[in-house]
Amino acid sequence: MKKILSILLLFSCVQVIGAQELLIDSLYKVRPLQTEIYAEKDGEELIIDLYLPEKNNSEKLPLIVWMHGGGFAGGSPKNPQEIQFAKMAASRGYAVGLISYRLVRKGTATGFGCDFDATGKLKTFQLAAEDFMDAVLYLEKKAENFNIDTENIIVGGSSAGAEAVLNAVYNPDLMFEDTSKFSNLNISAVFSLAGAIADVRYLTKEQAIPGIFFHGTADNLVPYATAPHHYCENNKPGYLILDGSKTIVDKLEKLDTSYLFYTFQDARHEISGMPFQYLPQVFEFLKNVVFNDQKIQSTIYK
């Protein structure tokens, strides 16, 4: 029955709401890749790889901005899984930006594990969150160039990328000295694969953006609920308590905010990979919550 429902969702028809077509099925060809430089920091050009649908009408495109994982030491917007996701979303009528950011732990002896001090970890989150928001701001300012709907911006990431994005969205007061330059951004939803934030207590009703979460209950790197990052012992420099997907979802429920939470029993950090078989349900959630303004609070156990 679950397979039948997934197939039905995948091949469902175009939904028309107001003047905008909200797409579940794949209907458009995708334009050739377009790369933009959104910032230059520490001598490095930071890029956005843009995937746009070939549409003949003038309807504005909802935007997805995605941040790759890699422990702040590796990874790239050229990741084949994320390119496939970007093309899938673009074929459904979204503009999609896959971004690069400063990999400040690249080539370091301690990496991002228990031997890297907690203060440094928080600073790493802050730098990555800053890069992410700068990329979103760049696309907002260039909205006319790419026909982007600035009222419907969806942000997301995997693993380290999810940590940066979630912290930027849900813990801005901990990430940024000055949040005013981001205050006018209309972020409609966040999509996290095995992510966590610094402190759920700072997540307020104002910041409680609808969320999509995928996480394994036995994730060995990023805590599923509330636990030390990488499960470091409390005598290690890298001991840092983080709030993972389960704790975030519990807070969103209390704040009466929509969420879709896929929780995978005994799965580890492999859940940070792109969940292709569940993407029809992800697009359905976005259609219902972001565009139809429905309230959905759903936890699915696997």
Phi, psi and omega per residue, in radians:
M1 nan -0.716 3.138
K2 -1.078 -0.704 3.129
K3 -1.127 -0.708 3.131
I4 -1.090 -0.751 -3.139
L5 -1.115 -0.691 3.126
S6 -1.110 -0.712 3.132
I7 -1.129 -0.728 3.128
L8 -1.107 -0.696 3.107
L9 -1.143 -0.730 -3.082
L10 -1.093 -0.640 -3.064
F11 -1.851 0.333 3.110
S12 -1.199 2.799 -3.006
C13 -1.445 3.025 3.081
V14 -1.149 2.352 3.065
Q15 -1.772 2.294 -3.122
V16 -1.958 2.114 -3.132
I17 -2.281 2.052 -3.055
G18 1.067 -2.289 -3.089
A19 -1.647 -0.080 -2.993
Q20 -1.918 2.373 3.024
E21 -1.463 2.210 3.119
L22 -1.895 2.007 -2.878
L23 -1.780 2.386 2.973
I24 -1.888 -0.695 -3.119
D25 -1.483 2.856 3.126
S26 -1.568 1.963 -3.021
L27 -2.133 -0.315 -3.002
Y28 -1.997 2.588 2.904
K29 -1.281 2.731 -3.116
V30 -1.852 2.331 -3.139
R31 -1.149 2.791 3.042
P32 -1.009 2.572 -3.125
L33 -0.936 2.376 3.071
Q34 -2.157 2.176 -3.110
T35 -1.904 2.267 3.113
E36 -2.055 2.521 2.999
I37 -1.653 2.010 -3.075
Y38 -1.649 -0.306 3.122
A39 -2.902 2.796 2.971
E40 -2.207 2.061 -3.072
K41 -2.364 2.376 3.132
D42 0.907 0.664 3.110
G43 1.324 0.182 -3.089
E44 -2.053 2.333 3.025
E45 -1.429 2.160 3.120
L46 -1.736 2.287 -2.942
I47 -2.069 2.801 2.938
I48 -2.146 2.108 2.978
D49 -1.563 2.020 -3.049
L50 -1.756 2.264 3.051
Y51 -2.050 2.070 -3.041
L52 -2.178 2.520 3.091
P53 -1.353 2.634 2.999
E54 -1.495 1.738 3.132
K55 -2.053 2.445 -3.112
N56 -1.563 -0.247 -3.123
N57 -1.712 3.109 -3.048
S58 -1.750 0.206 3.134
E59 -1.053 2.366 3.110
K60 -1.179 2.597 -3.081
L61 -1.748 2.166 2.960
P62 -1.057 2.571 -3.007
L63 -1.937 2.358 2.951
I64 -2.009 2.205 3.058
V65 -2.004 2.175 -2.989
W66 -2.147 2.428 -3.097
M67 -2.092 2.121 -3.071
H68 -1.271 2.848 3.059
G69 -1.653 -2.995 3.127
G70 2.361 0.363 3.064
G71 1.127 0.421 -3.102
F72 1.017 0.349 3.141
A73 -2.212 -0.317 -3.093
G74 -2.657 -2.912 -3.112
G75 1.558 2.933 -3.027
S76 -2.890 2.675 2.997
P77 -1.200 -0.058 3.081
K78 -1.565 0.113 3.100
N79 -0.984 2.153 -3.073
P80 -0.993 -0.657 3.130
Q81 -1.074 -0.761 -3.074
E82 -1.317 -0.540 3.015
I83 -1.105 -0.738 3.110
Q84 -1.079 -0.767 3.090
F85 -1.052 -0.782 -3.117
A86 -1.064 -0.748 3.135
K87 -1.190 -0.637 3.078
M88 -1.083 -0.794 -3.113
A89 -1.191 -0.710 3.126
A90 -1.111 -0.641 3.127
S91 -1.180 -0.267 3.087
R92 -1.693 0.062 3.058
G93 1.815 0.163 3.081
Y94 -1.659 2.593 2.814
A95 -1.518 2.347 -3.072
V96 -2.243 2.241 3.066
G97 -2.033 2.087 3.022
L98 -1.717 2.170 -2.973
I99 -1.956 2.674 2.901
S100 -1.721 2.888 3.114
Y101 -2.732 2.977 -3.102
R102 -1.173 2.108 3.119
L103 -1.653 1.376 -2.952
V104 -1.258 -0.220 3.114
R105 -1.752 0.082 3.141
K106 -1.150 2.237 3.082
G107 1.337 0.125 3.141
T108 -1.503 2.671 -3.102
A109 -1.230 -0.558 -3.047
T110 -1.664 -0.222 -3.136
G111 1.072 -2.367 -3.129
F112 -2.242 0.498 -3.079
G113 -1.763 -2.586 -2.993
C114 -1.306 -0.274 3.123
D115 -1.579 -0.065 3.086
F116 -1.729 2.209 -2.948
D117 -1.167 2.665 -3.036
A118 -1.074 -0.656 3.112
T119 -1.074 -0.714 3.096
G120 -1.136 -0.630 3.087
K121 -1.089 -0.788 3.130
L122 -1.107 -0.686 3.097
K123 -1.118 -0.651 3.093
T124 -1.102 -0.774 3.060
F125 -0.992 -0.775 -3.074
Q126 -1.117 -0.756 -3.134
L127 -1.143 -0.747 3.137
A128 -1.177 -0.707 3.094
A129 -1.089 -0.685 3.100
E130 -1.092 -0.801 3.119
D131 -1.057 -0.747 -3.124
F132 -1.059 -0.863 -3.108
M133 -1.165 -0.564 3.065
D134 -1.114 -0.664 3.096
A135 -1.135 -0.735 3.123
V136 -1.125 -0.750 3.117
L137 -1.087 -0.697 3.118
Y138 -1.031 -0.819 -3.131
L139 -1.174 -0.601 3.092
E140 -1.122 -0.738 -3.132
K141 -1.194 -0.494 -3.137
K142 -1.703 0.310 -3.014
A143 -0.973 -0.715 -3.119
E144 -1.134 -0.619 3.141
N145 -1.089 -0.618 -3.036
F146 -1.947 0.129 3.104
N147 1.058 0.712 -3.073
I148 -1.553 2.443 3.037
D149 -1.524 1.787 -3.070
T150 -1.276 -0.122 3.076
E151 -1.476 -0.174 -3.086
N152 -2.355 1.439 3.119
I153 -1.931 2.145 3.138
I154 -1.962 2.289 -3.074
V155 -2.105 2.661 -3.128
G156 -2.931 2.985 3.130
G157 -2.995 2.986 -3.117
S158 -2.111 2.315 3.028
S159 0.974 -2.044 3.130
A160 -1.014 -0.683 3.086
G161 -1.087 -0.683 3.096
A162 -1.155 -0.672 3.095
E163 -1.054 -0.777 3.139
A164 -1.120 -0.801 -3.092
V165 -1.171 -0.812 -3.131
L166 -1.078 -0.720 3.119
N167 -1.153 -0.672 3.110
A168 -1.100 -0.688 -3.064
V169 -1.453 -0.805 -2.995
Y170 -1.710 -0.357 3.132
N171 -2.222 0.812 -3.056
P172 -1.061 -0.581 -3.112
D173 -1.204 -0.378 3.074
L174 -1.554 -0.345 -3.053
M175 -1.663 -0.573 -2.954
F176 -2.205 2.393 3.038
E177 -1.191 -0.620 -3.114
D178 -2.284 1.936 -3.131
T179 -1.610 -0.005 -3.000
S180 -1.131 -0.599 -3.082
K181 -1.244 -0.255 3.098
F182 -1.762 -0.060 -2.921
S183 -1.157 -0.417 -3.101
N184 -1.665 0.027 3.092
L185 -1.216 2.363 3.120
N186 -1.786 1.428 3.103
I187 -1.520 2.120 -2.991
S188 -1.662 -0.464 -3.108
A189 -2.845 2.755 3.089
V190 -2.235 2.478 -3.041
F191 -2.197 1.992 -3.012
S192 -2.127 2.284 3.015
L193 -1.939 1.831 3.091
A194 1.005 0.967 3.134
G195 -1.989 3.067 3.137
A196 -2.745 2.896 3.083
I197 -2.166 2.925 -3.085
A198 -1.213 -0.708 -3.046
D199 -2.837 1.930 -3.088
V200 -1.176 -0.317 -3.137
R201 -1.127 -0.384 3.130
Y202 -1.556 0.021 3.100
L203 -1.462 1.952 -3.073
T204 -1.841 2.990 3.100
K205 -1.014 -0.675 -3.133
E206 -1.091 -0.591 -3.088
Q207 -1.685 0.011 -3.014
A208 -1.393 1.306 3.126
I209 -1.345 2.456 3.081
P210 -0.914 2.472 -3.036
G211 -2.317 2.620 3.018
I212 -2.058 2.224 -3.019
F213 -2.313 2.387 2.983
F214 -2.201 2.242 -3.110
H215 -2.760 2.524 3.042
G216 -1.622 2.443 -3.087
T217 -1.165 -0.381 -3.122
A218 -1.932 0.484 3.115
D219 -0.961 2.177 -3.041
N220 -1.608 -0.058 -3.121
L221 -2.050 -0.950 -3.135
V222 -1.898 2.131 -3.010
P223 -1.078 2.438 3.087
Y224 -1.187 -0.723 3.126
A225 -2.046 -2.014 3.092
T226 -2.043 2.093 -3.067
A227 -2.943 2.966 3.091
P228 -1.161 2.456 3.018
H229 -1.005 2.326 -3.069
H230 1.007 0.220 -3.113
Y231 0.947 0.692 3.117
C232 -1.159 2.518 3.041
E233 -1.232 2.706 -2.991
N234 -1.253 -0.107 3.062
N235 -1.696 0.095 -3.138
K236 -1.629 2.583 3.140
P237 -1.006 -0.579 -3.062
G238 -1.558 0.270 3.117
Y239 -1.188 1.997 -3.105
L240 -2.591 2.081 3.116
I241 -1.338 2.262 3.070
L242 -2.166 2.737 3.077
D243 -1.863 1.993 -3.095
G244 -1.535 -2.920 -2.986
S245 -0.986 -0.767 -3.090
K246 -1.063 -0.773 -3.128
T247 -1.185 -0.677 3.107
I248 -1.115 -0.798 -3.138
V249 -1.076 -0.727 3.095
D250 -1.022 -0.689 3.135
K251 -1.234 -0.710 3.107
L252 -1.084 -0.649 3.104
E253 -1.100 -0.754 3.106
K254 -1.110 -0.556 -3.130
L255 -1.544 0.116 3.059
D256 1.073 0.744 -3.105
T257 -1.949 2.579 -3.132
S258 -1.228 2.559 3.046
Y259 -2.744 2.726 2.974
L260 -2.246 2.050 -3.013
F261 -2.172 1.975 3.016
Y262 -1.702 2.032 -3.112
T263 -2.015 2.182 -2.996
F264 -1.906 1.949 -3.064
Q265 -1.091 2.205 3.052
D266 1.178 0.089 3.099
A267 -1.362 2.620 -3.130
R268 -1.792 -2.544 -2.992
H269 -1.353 -0.022 3.076
E270 -1.108 -0.288 3.111
I271 -1.197 -0.133 3.057
S272 -1.288 -0.182 3.066
G273 -1.268 2.760 -3.084
M274 -1.134 2.161 -3.048
P275 -1.498 1.249 -2.979
F276 -1.001 -0.662 -3.064
Q277 -1.218 -0.297 -3.132
Y278 -1.829 0.029 -3.114
L279 -1.104 -0.584 3.046
P280 -0.976 -0.697 3.116
Q281 -1.226 -0.570 3.069
V282 -1.114 -0.838 3.120
F283 -1.124 -0.616 3.092
E284 -1.125 -0.748 3.101
F285 -1.057 -0.804 3.136
L286 -1.061 -0.750 3.111
K287 -1.026 -0.836 -3.054
N288 -1.266 -0.721 -3.018
V289 -1.525 -0.840 -3.058
V290 -1.327 -0.789 -3.010
F291 -1.698 -0.555 -3.135
N292 -1.711 -0.074 3.081
D293 1.025 0.633 3.054
Q294 -1.526 2.754 3.042
K295 -1.803 2.185 3.119
I296 -2.342 2.231 2.985
Q297 -2.219 1.788 -2.972
S298 -2.341 2.193 3.018
T299 -1.992 2.228 -3.103
I300 -2.092 2.142 -3.077
Y301 -1.708 2.293 -3.135
K302 -2.110 nan nan
